[in-house]
Amino acid sequence: MVLALHSSAEIFAANRATGHIALHLAASAGRTRRTHVHEDGSLRVRFPNADANALEAVIVNTAGGMTGGDRFTVEIALGSGASLVAGTVAAEKIYRSTGSDAEVNIRLDVGDGARLAWLPQETILFDRARLSRRIDVDFADGAALLLAEAVVLGRTAMGEAMNTGFFSDHWRVRRNGKLVFADSARLHGAIADKLAQPAVTAGGIAIATVLIAPAGEDTLAAVRALGEQFEGEVGISAWNEIAVARLCAKEGAALRHDLIAVLAALGASVPRLWLN
């Protein structure tokens, strides 16, 4: 017997994209190996390399983007000594919503002696898009962590602007379960007007955050030494063996240029798909 959907809410929910990836890794005989891979819905994960130093994971959204009501979850756990570079096959696009938020939840657990580079390509928000994103990280004392997330609010190269919409971003980073970094951002309503304000981004529509641990004065010096090479604005600070860099640019290409420069200064190579 086929059950009919009796409300517009049920019909809407039935047509939303969902996706879930759960990836567990362990170090064995000097190599990082997959111990558990779970894929569900619109998300897939592929492993294009067999590098002895680090496994590479590429996340694919087969839905081709997100819109209101879509919900994606990515969970990655690295055991002791494991090493992973994780990214996305393309920039994630968040399209116009009729009212509901697109939701992204990312959970990263990094064990003792493990190394994780989380380097997805940009998230692009179109006019009237709505995105709620949460990133939760827990890493052990002996772990190495590099996180880079970039957001572009409208595509100036295409003559597009994100005039209105909603963007909420929550980062919570813990070391051995203890909160060491908390960051929240929220833009709602007339976003283009708010971005134009000098105290916000002074007209910049492309922003990024890079978090590095462990880090110290040498990390700051490496980034600050780039000086006038940046096309946008870049600032970095460090405390309690964590460094955070903030980037802001007038358009997405300038942000990518600066982000690649920052990562290179930190000794990190971007995934090959960034350069295709």
PyMOL commands that set and color helices and strands:
alter all, ss='L'
color gray80, all
select helices_A, chain A and resi 8-14+156-158+191-195+217-224+227-229+252-265+272-275
alter helices_A, ss='H'
color red, helices_A
select strands_A, chain A and resi 18-28+31-41+43-46+55-61+71-78+83-88+92-94+102-110+115-118+123-125+130-139+144-153+165-175+178-189+206-213+233-239+242-249
alter strands_A, ss='S'
color yellow, strands_A
deselect
rebuild
show_as cartoon
